[in-house]
Amino acid sequence: MSITAEPTQIDTDKLMSFVFRAVDEVGATLNAALVVMGDKLGYYRDLAEHGPSTPAQLAERTQTAEPYAREWLNAQAAGGYVTYDPGTKRYTLPAEHALAMTDPDSPAFLPGFFQIALGTVHDTQHIVDAARSGAGFGWHEHETDVHVGCERFFRPSYHANLIESWIPALDGVREKLERGALVADVGCGHGASTILLAEAFPNSTFVGSDYHAESITTAQDRAAEAGVHNVRFEVASAQEFRGIPDGTGYDLVAMFDCLHDMGDPVGAARHVREVIADDGTWMIVEPMAGDRVEDNLNPVGRAYYGFSTLLCTPSSLSQDVGLALGTQAGPARIRDVTSAGGFTQFRSVAETPFNRVIEARP
Ligand SMILES: C[S@@+](CC[C@H](N)C(=O)[O-])C[C@H]1O[C@@H](n2cnc3c(N)ncnc32)[C@H](O)[C@@H]1O
């Protein structure tokens, strides 16, 4: 007996609504490159400074070719990033957009988010190959836009929250840092968090570490530029960092947006337990996420699942163990990692739209 499938009824309105949504997303995909272009060429900064402008004015002031400035402005106007006045034929970057596109200290600063996204997307073919073979693709294998974009994306949030609200949310930590404490910032990348902490707590000693040697060189440069002297950096994995000669007795160990990138987060947790003082604190800053997939099906979760697929999970898979926690691991899985490492206390102490801050104690 043969069974004939019923022909599927296509709802044309639903189909066209999906197609037009996808058209908008193709525009958004290209806009990632346009934002990075505008950031690198100084278009946003120029428009913020000079107000309503023609393409010729923007091109002249930024010393770029007018056809590029013209098409870029039209794309930005179609996407709602700038406004266009047909009467004067001038383009304006609204004040709120100017803040988000040009002020690197504002928590709303966006170019870093686009820069890390575009840098990540650039390596898509490597991830396609890795998905077929099951291999990983390491953080260090990505292009510089990923590393610099990461720093520029996360730093504004650390600048806005770390000293004012995250450190005070940890039990007794601010007082220790004010008196003089020993602190490790593990997986520190370009050292944005390490330097903010070192500037705020001059009596304390900070050791930033990361397995990526180029990031550590940049972190050293950033510390020299900032003129901070109570910080040093070393190339080391989270499972092995020492920082100081005997490498134990840390009052605070911090991990900013990196635990889920590690191949062996449980091994890292065990090592943190070995080097931390018995009354010490492990501060874990992770991407904002709930425990269940359905908790994360929102715009922030969408961006983070995208990064998880293309950047963070391949990073974990490129290392020993390759646990692949995922960028949206959620607090329950992070708690499992800290418990397996020998930590008995676990508390979620602060949240922003992008991050959750966790306190783990021995
Ligand atoms: C998303 S970036 C965050 C960097 C920095 N903490 C920040 O917030 O700007 C993740 C960092 O984890 C580092 N990383 C990944 N696996 C690591 C490991 N096993 N040990 C040490 N660092 C690691 C990467 O090199 C990268 O710098």
The ligand as a Gaussian input file, in Angstrom:
#p B3LYP/6-31G(d) Opt

LIG

0 1
 C       36.071000      36.628000      25.048000
 S       37.761000      36.874000      25.405000
 C       37.687000      37.833000      26.907000
 C       38.953000      38.579000      27.154000
 C       38.931000      39.495000      28.370000
 N       38.747000      38.744000      29.602000
 C       37.868000      40.547000      28.233000
 O       36.861000      40.467000      28.949000
 O       38.030000      41.471000      27.413000
 C       38.259000      35.273000      25.971000
 C       39.710000      35.196000      26.381000
 O       39.961000      33.916000      26.963000
 C       41.252000      33.525000      26.579000
 N       41.368000      32.069000      26.781000
 C       40.702000      31.093000      26.130000
 N       41.051000      29.887000      26.624000
 C       41.953000      30.115000      27.605000
 C       42.670000      29.277000      28.497000
 N       42.508000      27.953000      28.493000
 N       43.518000      29.850000      29.383000
 C       43.678000      31.210000      29.411000
 N       43.037000      32.040000      28.590000
 C       42.152000      31.515000      27.711000
 C       41.374000      33.988000      25.142000
 O       42.701000      34.050000      24.695000
 C       40.688000      35.353000      25.228000
 O       41.610000      36.369000      25.516000

